[in-house]
Amino acid sequence: MISYILALFVGAVVLAADQYTKYLIMTSFSLGEGTDFIKGIIDIVYIHNKGGAWGILQGHTWGLLAMTVIIMLVCLAMLFKWGAKNKLVFWAMSLVLFGGLGNMIDRIFRDGNVVDFLHFEFWPTFPVFNVADCAIVIGVALLMLYFAVDTIRDMKAKMAVHTIKASENEENSQDL
């Protein structure tokens, strides 16, 4: 139970950190302005993104909001279906939901713009992102880990059943 409460607390902290860092960037930088944060690794560049990940669907705010709501509803359904049974799924869905909420708040209250400011200096073509994006990516990675482990577990169980049946069949054929 503590893990579930902790996941919700961390999600709320992520949302607060996302909104606070965006506020700091908007009040400390002019649009398009940047600076080194960790030289050679991450720099800060204040931009507005009217699109989704990698800037896709630029200017389609209502479509992006609708997609976000749909994704969040799917996440809630997954949370209720598997989250109570599995802590990893609960953590994953919490991060995706709170990250999605952070970017949805931007779209609604910042004229369709999502404030992005983190940029990998060593990977110049990688898009600028924010704290909410990090939470979403980590949540999706955890969910992929859950499904990979679950698939491997199912395959091992099926192989064990197959091995037992093959062994029983061999014993039965020897008895004849």
VOVO-32756 format. One record per residue: residue in one letter; y, x, z of N, C-alpha, C in turn. Coordinates in nm, 2 decimals, padded with zeros to 4 digits. Atoms other than C-alpha are relative to their C-alpha. Layout:
N
KOLMAR resn    n_Y    n_X    n_Z   ca_Y   ca_X   ca_Z    c_Y    c_X    c_Z
KOLMAR    A      Y      X      Z      Y      X      Z      Y      X      Z
...
END
This chain:
176
KOLMAR resn    n_Y    n_X    n_Z   ca_Y   ca_X   ca_Z    c_Y    c_X    c_Z
KOLMAR    M -00.12  00.08  00.00  00.00  00.00  00.00  00.13  00.09  00.00
KOLMAR    I -00.12 -00.09 -00.01  00.24  00.29  00.08  00.03  00.05 -00.14
KOLMAR    S -00.02 -00.05  00.14  00.19  00.43 -00.27  00.07 -00.10 -00.09
KOLMAR    Y -00.07  00.10  00.08  00.30  00.10 -00.43  00.15 -00.01  00.05
KOLMAR    I -00.14  00.01 -00.05  00.61  00.08 -00.20  00.08  00.13 -00.05
KOLMAR    L -00.06 -00.13  00.04  00.68  00.45 -00.28  00.04  00.00 -00.15
KOLMAR    A -00.02  00.01  00.15  00.65  00.38 -00.66  00.13 -00.08 -00.02
KOLMAR    L -00.11  00.08  00.02  00.90  00.10 -00.63  00.13  00.07  00.05
KOLMAR    F -00.12 -00.07 -00.05  01.14  00.31 -00.42  00.04  00.11 -00.10
KOLMAR    V -00.03 -00.10  00.10  01.11  00.60 -00.67  00.07 -00.06 -00.13
KOLMAR    G -00.06  00.07  00.11  01.18  00.36 -00.95  00.15 -00.04  00.02
KOLMAR    A -00.14  00.04 -00.03  01.49  00.23 -00.78  00.09  00.12  00.01
KOLMAR    V -00.07 -00.12 -00.01  01.60  00.59 -00.71  00.03  00.05 -00.14
KOLMAR    V -00.02 -00.04  00.14  01.55  00.67 -01.08  00.11 -00.08 -00.07
KOLMAR    L -00.10  00.09  00.06  01.76  00.37 -01.18  00.14  00.04  00.06
KOLMAR    A -00.13 -00.04 -00.06  02.04  00.47 -00.93  00.04  00.13 -00.06
KOLMAR    A -00.03 -00.13  00.05  02.02  00.83 -01.05  00.05 -00.01 -00.15
KOLMAR    D -00.04  00.02  00.14  02.04  00.72 -01.41  00.14 -00.05 -00.02
KOLMAR    Q -00.13  00.06  00.01  02.34  00.50 -01.36  00.11  00.09  00.06
KOLMAR    Y -00.10 -00.09 -00.06  02.52  00.76 -01.14  00.03  00.12 -00.09
KOLMAR    T -00.03 -00.12  00.09  02.47  01.05 -01.38  00.07 -00.05 -00.12
KOLMAR    K -00.07  00.05  00.11  02.59  00.84 -01.66  00.15 -00.02  00.03
KOLMAR    Y -00.14  00.01 -00.05  02.90  00.75 -01.46  00.07  00.13  00.01
KOLMAR    L -00.06 -00.14 -00.01  02.96  01.12 -01.38  00.03  00.05 -00.13
KOLMAR    I -00.02 -00.05  00.13  02.93  01.21 -01.74  00.12 -00.07 -00.06
KOLMAR    M -00.11  00.07  00.06  03.17  00.94 -01.86  00.13  00.03  00.07
KOLMAR    T -00.13 -00.03 -00.07  03.43  01.03 -01.60  00.04  00.15  00.00
KOLMAR    S -00.03 -00.15  00.00  03.40  01.41 -01.64  00.01  00.06 -00.14
KOLMAR    F  00.00 -00.05  00.13  03.37  01.45 -02.01  00.06 -00.10 -00.10
KOLMAR    S -00.04  00.08  00.10  03.53  01.32 -02.32 -00.12 -00.02 -00.10
KOLMAR    L  00.11  00.03  00.09  03.30  01.16 -02.58 -00.01  00.12 -00.10
KOLMAR    G  00.03 -00.11  00.09  03.14  01.44 -02.78  00.02  00.14  00.07
KOLMAR    E -00.02 -00.13 -00.08  03.23  01.71 -02.52 -00.13  00.04  00.06
KOLMAR    G  00.12 -00.05 -00.07  02.96  01.93 -02.38  00.02  00.13  00.07
KOLMAR    T  00.00 -00.12 -00.07  02.88  02.23 -02.17 -00.14  00.05  00.03
KOLMAR    D  00.13 -00.05 -00.04  02.59  02.45 -02.07 -00.03 -00.05  00.14
KOLMAR    F  00.05  00.04 -00.13  02.39  02.32 -01.78 -00.09  00.11  00.05
KOLMAR    I  00.09 -00.12 -00.03  02.10  02.57 -01.77 -00.01  00.08 -00.13
KOLMAR    K -00.02 -00.07  00.13  02.19  02.83 -02.03 -00.13  00.03 -00.07
KOLMAR    G  00.11 -00.02  00.08  01.94  02.85 -02.31 -00.11 -00.10  00.01
KOLMAR    I  00.11  00.10 -00.01  01.74  02.55 -02.19  00.06 -00.14 -00.02
KOLMAR    I -00.05  00.13  00.01  01.95  02.24 -02.13  00.15  00.01  00.00
KOLMAR    D -00.14  00.01 -00.01  02.31  02.16 -02.21  00.04 -00.15  00.01
KOLMAR    I -00.05  00.14 -00.02  02.52  01.85 -02.14  00.09 -00.03 -00.12
KOLMAR    V -00.09  00.04  00.11  02.67  01.67 -02.44  00.01 -00.15  00.01
KOLMAR    Y -00.03  00.14 -00.02  02.83  01.33 -02.38  00.00 -00.07 -00.13
KOLMAR    I  00.00  00.08  00.12  02.74  01.09 -02.66 -00.03 -00.15  00.03
KOLMAR    H  00.05  00.14  00.00  02.69  00.71 -02.72 -00.10 -00.02 -00.10
KOLMAR    N  00.10  00.03  00.10  02.38  00.60 -02.88 -00.01 -00.15 -00.01
KOLMAR    K  00.01  00.14  00.02  02.39  00.25 -03.03 -00.14 -00.04 -00.06
KOLMAR    G  00.13  00.02  00.05  02.03  00.29 -03.15 -00.11  00.01  00.11
KOLMAR    G  00.11 -00.02 -00.09  01.69  00.33 -02.99 -00.03  00.15  00.01
KOLMAR    A  00.04 -00.14  00.00  01.49  00.65 -02.95  00.02  00.06 -00.13
KOLMAR    W -00.04 -00.08  00.12  01.60  00.91 -03.20  00.10 -00.07 -00.08
KOLMAR    G -00.10  00.07  00.07  01.88  00.68 -03.29 -00.04 -00.11 -00.10
KOLMAR    I  00.05  00.11  00.10  01.66  00.43 -03.49  00.07 -00.13  00.04
KOLMAR    L -00.06  00.14 -00.01  01.80  00.08 -03.54  00.14  00.01  00.05
KOLMAR    Q -00.14 -00.02 -00.04  02.16  00.20 -03.50  00.08 -00.14 -00.02
KOLMAR    G -00.08  00.12  00.01  02.39 -00.10 -03.43 -00.07 -00.13  00.02
KOLMAR    H  00.08  00.12 -00.01  02.11 -00.35 -03.38 -00.02 -00.03  00.15
KOLMAR    T  00.00  00.01 -00.15  02.20 -00.41 -03.01 -00.09 -00.12  00.04
KOLMAR    W  00.07  00.12 -00.04  02.06 -00.76 -02.99 -00.15  00.01 -00.03
KOLMAR    G  00.14 -00.02  00.03  01.73 -00.66 -03.16 -00.06  00.10  00.10
KOLMAR    L  00.05 -00.10 -00.10  01.70 -00.36 -02.92 -00.01 -00.06  00.13
KOLMAR    L  00.01  00.07 -00.13  01.77 -00.58 -02.62 -00.12 -00.09  00.00
KOLMAR    A  00.12  00.09  00.01  01.51 -00.83 -02.74 -00.13  00.08  00.01
KOLMAR    M  00.12 -00.08 -00.01  01.25 -00.55 -02.79 -00.02  00.05  00.14
KOLMAR    T  00.01 -00.05 -00.13  01.33 -00.41 -02.45 -00.05 -00.11  00.10
KOLMAR    V  00.05  00.11 -00.09  01.28 -00.75 -02.28 -00.15 -00.02 -00.03
KOLMAR    I  00.14  00.02  00.03  00.95 -00.79 -02.47 -00.09  00.11  00.06
KOLMAR    I  00.08 -00.12 -00.06  00.83 -00.44 -02.37 -00.01 -00.01  00.15
KOLMAR    M  00.00  00.02 -00.15  00.93 -00.51 -02.01 -00.09 -00.11  00.04
KOLMAR    L  00.09  00.11 -00.03  00.74 -00.84 -02.01 -00.15  00.05 -00.01
KOLMAR    V  00.14 -00.06  00.01  00.43 -00.65 -02.14 -00.03  00.09  00.11
KOLMAR    C  00.02 -00.09 -00.12  00.48 -00.39 -01.87 -00.03 -00.08  00.12
KOLMAR    L  00.03  00.08 -00.12  00.50 -00.66 -01.61 -00.14 -00.06  00.00
KOLMAR    A  00.14  00.06  00.01  00.18 -00.83 -01.74 -00.10  00.11  00.03
KOLMAR    M  00.09 -00.11 -00.03  00.01 -00.49 -01.73  00.00  00.04  00.15
KOLMAR    L -00.01 -00.03 -00.14  00.14 -00.43 -01.38 -00.08 -00.10  00.08
KOLMAR    F  00.07  00.10 -00.07  00.00 -00.76 -01.26 -00.15  00.00 -00.03
KOLMAR    K  00.14  00.00  00.04 -00.33 -00.72 -01.45 -00.07  00.13  00.06
KOLMAR    W  00.07 -00.12 -00.04 -00.41 -00.35 -01.36  00.07  00.07  00.12
KOLMAR    G -00.07 -00.08 -00.10 -00.14 -00.23 -01.13 -00.04 -00.01  00.14
KOLMAR    A  00.05  00.02 -00.14 -00.27 -00.38 -00.81 -00.13  00.07  00.03
KOLMAR    K  00.13 -00.07 -00.01 -00.61 -00.22 -00.88  00.01  00.15 -00.02
KOLMAR    N -00.01 -00.14  00.03 -00.48  00.12 -00.99  00.14  00.05  00.02
KOLMAR    K -00.13 -00.06 -00.04 -00.20  00.33 -00.84  00.07  00.07 -00.12
KOLMAR    L -00.06 -00.07  00.11 -00.15  00.53 -01.16  00.07 -00.10 -00.10
KOLMAR    V -00.06  00.10  00.09 -00.09  00.22 -01.37  00.13 -00.05  00.07
KOLMAR    F -00.12  00.05 -00.07  00.15  00.09 -01.10  00.12  00.10 -00.01
KOLMAR    W -00.11 -00.10  00.01  00.35  00.42 -01.10  00.05  00.00 -00.15
KOLMAR    A -00.04 -00.01  00.14  00.35  00.43 -01.48  00.09 -00.12 -00.04
KOLMAR    M -00.07  00.12  00.03  00.47  00.07 -01.52  00.14  00.00  00.07
KOLMAR    S -00.12 -00.01 -00.07  00.73  00.12 -01.25  00.10  00.09 -00.06
KOLMAR    L -00.09 -00.10  00.06  00.88  00.42 -01.42  00.05 -00.06 -00.14
KOLMAR    V -00.04  00.06  00.13  00.88  00.24 -01.76  00.10 -00.11  00.02
KOLMAR    L -00.09  00.12 -00.03  01.04 -00.08 -01.61  00.14  00.05  00.04
KOLMAR    F -00.13 -00.04 -00.05  01.31  00.10 -01.42  00.08  00.08 -00.10
KOLMAR    G -00.07 -00.07  00.11  01.39  00.33 -01.71  00.05 -00.09 -00.10
KOLMAR    G -00.05  00.10  00.10  01.41  00.04 -01.95  00.12 -00.08  00.05
KOLMAR    L -00.11  00.07 -00.07  01.63 -00.14 -01.70  00.13  00.08 -00.01
KOLMAR    G -00.12 -00.09  00.00  01.87  00.16 -01.69  00.06  00.00 -00.14
KOLMAR    N -00.06  00.01  00.14  01.91  00.16 -02.07  00.05 -00.14 -00.04
KOLMAR    M -00.04  00.14  00.03  01.93 -00.22 -02.08  00.14 -00.03  00.06
KOLMAR    I -00.13  00.02 -00.07  02.22 -00.21 -01.83  00.11  00.06 -00.09
KOLMAR    D -00.10 -00.06  00.09  02.40  00.03 -02.07  00.03 -00.09 -00.12
KOLMAR    R -00.02  00.08  00.12  02.35 -00.19 -02.37  00.08 -00.13  00.03
KOLMAR    I -00.07  00.13 -00.04  02.47 -00.50 -02.19  00.15  00.03  00.04
KOLMAR    F -00.13 -00.02 -00.06  02.77 -00.35 -02.01  00.09  00.11 -00.06
KOLMAR    R -00.08 -00.10  00.07  02.88 -00.07 -02.24  00.01 -00.02 -00.15
KOLMAR    D -00.03  00.04  00.14  02.93 -00.25 -02.57 -00.12  00.04 -00.09
KOLMAR    G  00.11 -00.04  00.08  02.58 -00.18 -02.69 -00.04  00.15  00.00
KOLMAR    N  00.02 -00.14 -00.01  02.60  00.19 -02.62 -00.08  00.04  00.12
KOLMAR    V  00.08 -00.07 -00.11  02.35  00.39 -02.42  00.07  00.14  00.01
KOLMAR    V -00.06 -00.13 -00.02  02.51  00.69 -02.26 -00.11  00.11  00.01
KOLMAR    D  00.10 -00.11  00.00  02.30  01.00 -02.34  00.08  00.13  00.02
KOLMAR    F -00.07 -00.12 -00.03  02.39  01.35 -02.22 -00.08  00.13  00.01
KOLMAR    L  00.09 -00.11 -00.01  02.09  01.58 -02.18 -00.05  00.05 -00.13
KOLMAR    H  00.04 -00.05  00.13  02.01  01.81 -02.47 -00.08  00.13  00.02
KOLMAR    F  00.08 -00.13 -00.01  01.74  02.08 -02.51  00.08  00.10 -00.09
KOLMAR    E -00.08 -00.10  00.08  01.95  02.38 -02.62 -00.10  00.08 -00.09
KOLMAR    F  00.10 -00.08  00.08  01.63  02.56 -02.74 -00.06 -00.08 -00.11
KOLMAR    W  00.06  00.09  00.11  01.54  02.26 -02.96  00.11 -00.08 -00.05
KOLMAR    P -00.12  00.07  00.04  01.86  02.17 -03.14 -00.02 -00.13 -00.07
KOLMAR    T  00.02  00.13  00.08  01.71  01.89 -03.35 -00.05 -00.11  00.09
KOLMAR    F  00.05  00.10 -00.09  01.57  01.71 -03.04  00.12 -00.09  00.04
KOLMAR    P -00.11  00.09 -00.04  01.78  01.40 -02.96  00.05  00.02  00.14
KOLMAR    V -00.06  00.00 -00.13  02.01  01.38 -02.67 -00.05 -00.12  00.08
KOLMAR    F  00.07  00.11 -00.08  01.86  01.17 -02.38  00.07 -00.01  00.13
KOLMAR    N -00.05  00.03 -00.13  01.92  01.05 -02.03 -00.11 -00.01  00.11
KOLMAR    V  00.10  00.00 -00.11  01.75  01.01 -01.69 -00.10 -00.12 -00.03
KOLMAR    A  00.08  00.12  00.03  01.62  00.66 -01.79 -00.11  00.03 -00.11
KOLMAR    D  00.09 -00.04  00.11  01.46  00.81 -02.11 -00.11  00.09  00.06
KOLMAR    C  00.10 -00.09 -00.06  01.28  01.07 -01.89 -00.10 -00.08  00.08
KOLMAR    A  00.09  00.08 -00.08  01.14  00.80 -01.66 -00.09 -00.08 -00.10
KOLMAR    I  00.09  00.08  00.10  01.01  00.60 -01.97 -00.10  00.09 -00.05
KOLMAR    V  00.09 -00.10  00.06  00.85  00.91 -02.12 -00.11  00.04  00.10
KOLMAR    I  00.10 -00.04 -00.10  00.68  01.01 -01.79 -00.09 -00.12  00.03
KOLMAR    G  00.08  00.12 -00.02  00.57  00.65 -01.74 -00.11 -00.02 -00.11
KOLMAR    V  00.09  00.01  00.12  00.42  00.63 -02.09 -00.11  00.11  00.01
KOLMAR    A  00.10 -00.11 -00.01  00.25  00.97 -02.04 -00.11 -00.03  00.11
KOLMAR    L  00.10  00.03 -00.11  00.09  00.85 -01.71 -00.09 -00.12 -00.05
KOLMAR    L  00.08  00.11  00.05 -00.03  00.53 -01.88 -00.10  00.05 -00.10
KOLMAR    M  00.10 -00.07  00.09 -00.19  00.74 -02.16 -00.10  00.07  00.07
KOLMAR    L  00.09 -00.07 -00.08 -00.35  00.95 -01.90 -00.10 -00.10  00.06
KOLMAR    Y  00.09  00.10 -00.06 -00.49  00.64 -01.73 -00.10 -00.05 -00.10
KOLMAR    F  00.09  00.05  00.10 -00.64  00.50 -02.05 -00.10  00.11 -00.05
KOLMAR    A  00.09 -00.10  00.04 -00.78  00.84 -02.15 -00.11  00.02  00.11
KOLMAR    V  00.10 -00.01 -00.11 -00.95  00.88 -01.81 -00.09 -00.12  00.01
KOLMAR    D  00.08  00.12  00.00 -01.07  00.52 -01.82 -00.10  00.00 -00.11
KOLMAR    T  00.08  00.00  00.12 -01.21  00.56 -02.17 -00.12  00.10  00.03
KOLMAR    I  00.10 -00.10 -00.03 -01.40  00.88 -02.06 -00.10 -00.05  00.10
KOLMAR    R  00.08  00.05 -00.11 -01.53  00.71 -01.75 -00.10 -00.11 -00.06
KOLMAR    D  00.09  00.10  00.07 -01.66  00.41 -01.97 -00.11  00.07 -00.08
KOLMAR    M  00.09 -00.07  00.08 -01.82  00.65 -02.21 -00.11  00.06  00.08
KOLMAR    K  00.10 -00.06 -00.09 -02.00  00.84 -01.93 -00.09 -00.11  00.05
KOLMAR    A  00.08  00.11 -00.06 -02.12  00.51 -01.78 -00.10 -00.05 -00.11
KOLMAR    K  00.09  00.05  00.11 -02.26  00.39 -02.12 -00.10  00.10 -00.03
KOLMAR    M  00.10 -00.10  00.02 -02.43  00.72 -02.17 -00.10  00.00  00.11
KOLMAR    A  00.10  00.00 -00.11 -02.59  00.70 -01.83 -00.09 -00.12 -00.01
KOLMAR    V  00.09  00.12  00.02 -02.72  00.35 -01.90 -00.09  00.02 -00.11
KOLMAR    H  00.08 -00.03  00.12 -02.84  00.46 -02.24 -00.12  00.10  00.04
KOLMAR    T  00.10 -00.10 -00.04 -03.02  00.76 -02.08 -00.11 -00.07  00.09
KOLMAR    I  00.09  00.07 -00.09 -03.18  00.54 -01.81 -00.09 -00.09 -00.09
KOLMAR    K  00.08  00.08  00.09 -03.30  00.29 -02.08 -00.10  00.08 -00.08
KOLMAR    A  00.09 -00.09  00.09 -03.44  00.57 -02.30 -00.11  00.05  00.09
KOLMAR    S  00.10 -00.05 -00.09 -03.62  00.71 -02.00 -00.10 -00.11  00.04
KOLMAR    E  00.09  00.11 -00.03 -03.77  00.37 -01.91 -00.08 -00.03 -00.12
KOLMAR    N  00.07  00.03  00.12 -03.87  00.31 -02.27 -00.11  00.11 -00.02
KOLMAR    E  00.10 -00.11  00.01 -04.05  00.65 -02.27 -00.11 -00.02  00.10
KOLMAR    E  00.10  00.02 -00.10 -04.23  00.57 -01.95 -00.09 -00.12 -00.04
KOLMAR    N  00.08  00.12  00.04 -04.34  00.23 -02.08 -00.09  00.03 -00.12
KOLMAR    S  00.09 -00.04  00.11 -04.47  00.38 -02.40 -00.11  00.09  00.04
KOLMAR    Q  00.11 -00.09 -00.05 -04.67  00.64 -02.20 -00.10 -00.08  00.07
KOLMAR    D  00.10  00.09 -00.07 -04.83  00.36 -01.99 -00.09 -00.07 -00.10
KOLMAR    L  00.08  00.07  00.09 -04.96  00.20 -02.30 -00.11  00.09 -00.05
END
